[in-house]
C-alpha cells in the first residue's frame, strides 16, 4: 500500500477538472485491479476534526507512467474489500500518530 502527498486531476461528467489528493493506492490480486482512494481538494472545506468525502476508483496505469484511466467500481464485493483496506489504513495512520 502506498500513500503520500500526491495529486491527480480528474474530469467530471460535466467536463470540469478537479485536483485531488491521493490518499493511497493498492493492488488487489483477488480482483486483478489497482485502486486509488482520493479526496477532491476544495470540495470539502472542513475543520480538521470533520470527515471528508473519500472517493475510490479502479485504475489502469498507463505504460508511460503518465495519466492512467479511472474506472467506476460497480461490484459490492469490491466495495467491501476497499472499505476493509480503508479501515486498515486509518487504523495504521492513527497508530503512527500516537
VMD Tcl script that draws the C-alpha trace (Angstrom):
set ca {
  {0.00 0.00 0.00}
  {1.39 3.38 -0.96}
  {0.40 6.78 0.37}
  {1.79 10.27 0.26}
  {1.06 13.80 -0.82}
  {0.46 13.05 -4.49}
  {-2.21 14.81 -6.50}
  {-4.05 13.94 -9.67}
  {-6.56 15.74 -11.85}
  {-9.89 14.21 -12.76}
  {-12.55 15.46 -15.15}
  {-16.16 15.06 -14.02}
  {-19.16 14.25 -16.19}
  {-19.61 17.99 -16.92}
  {-16.05 18.36 -18.22}
  {-14.90 20.26 -15.10}
  {-11.39 19.48 -13.86}
  {-10.81 18.81 -10.15}
  {-7.46 18.49 -8.40}
  {-7.48 15.55 -5.99}
  {-5.18 14.47 -3.21}
  {-4.31 10.79 -3.49}
  {-4.83 9.18 -0.09}
  {-3.36 5.83 -1.07}
  {-3.19 3.27 -3.85}
  {-3.12 -0.50 -3.70}
  {-3.47 -3.58 -5.87}
  {-5.84 -6.48 -5.35}
  {-4.78 -9.90 -6.55}
  {-8.31 -11.16 -5.85}
  {-9.84 -8.75 -8.37}
  {-6.75 -8.28 -10.54}
  {-7.02 -4.49 -10.39}
  {-5.31 -1.45 -8.95}
  {-7.28 1.04 -6.86}
  {-6.88 4.65 -5.83}
  {-8.59 6.37 -2.91}
  {-8.66 10.14 -3.12}
  {-10.20 13.36 -1.85}
  {-11.19 16.23 -4.14}
  {-9.33 19.31 -2.93}
  {-11.55 22.31 -2.26}
  {-14.67 20.12 -2.30}
  {-14.92 19.95 1.46}
  {-13.58 23.00 3.24}
  {-13.86 21.43 6.67}
  {-12.14 21.63 10.02}
  {-9.53 19.02 10.86}
  {-11.97 17.14 13.11}
  {-14.65 16.78 10.43}
  {-14.80 13.97 7.91}
  {-14.01 14.49 4.24}
  {-15.61 12.56 1.42}
  {-13.28 9.87 0.14}
  {-13.71 8.62 -3.40}
  {-12.46 5.33 -4.79}
  {-11.86 4.15 -8.33}
  {-10.22 1.24 -10.01}
  {-7.50 2.40 -12.36}
  {-5.44 1.18 -15.24}
  {-1.95 2.70 -15.10}
  {-0.59 3.89 -18.41}
  {2.54 2.25 -19.77}
  {4.47 5.54 -19.92}
  {3.77 6.26 -16.22}
  {1.68 9.31 -17.13}
  {-2.09 9.57 -16.73}
  {-3.97 6.33 -16.29}
  {-7.64 5.57 -16.75}
  {-10.05 5.66 -13.78}
  {-12.87 3.14 -13.80}
  {-16.02 3.06 -11.66}
  {-16.39 0.36 -9.03}
  {-19.68 -1.43 -9.50}
  {-19.25 -4.69 -7.60}
  {-20.39 -4.90 -3.94}
  {-17.59 -7.35 -3.09}
  {-15.04 -4.85 -4.42}
  {-16.58 -2.09 -2.27}
  {-16.37 -4.33 0.81}
  {-12.68 -5.03 0.10}
  {-11.99 -1.30 -0.42}
  {-13.74 -0.42 2.86}
  {-11.61 -3.00 4.68}
  {-8.44 -1.55 3.13}
  {-9.51 1.99 4.09}
  {-10.27 0.93 7.67}
  {-6.86 -0.76 7.90}
  {-5.19 2.36 6.51}
  {-7.00 4.61 9.01}
  {-6.07 2.32 11.93}
  {-2.40 2.25 10.86}
  {-2.40 6.04 10.37}
  {-3.89 6.55 13.85}
  {-1.21 4.27 15.37}
  {1.51 6.26 13.60}
  {0.19 9.49 15.12}
  {0.34 8.14 18.68}
}
mol new
graphics top color blue
foreach p $ca { graphics top sphere $p radius 0.5 }
foreach p [lrange $ca 0 end-1] q [lrange $ca 1 end] { graphics top cylinder $p $q radius 0.2 }
display resetview
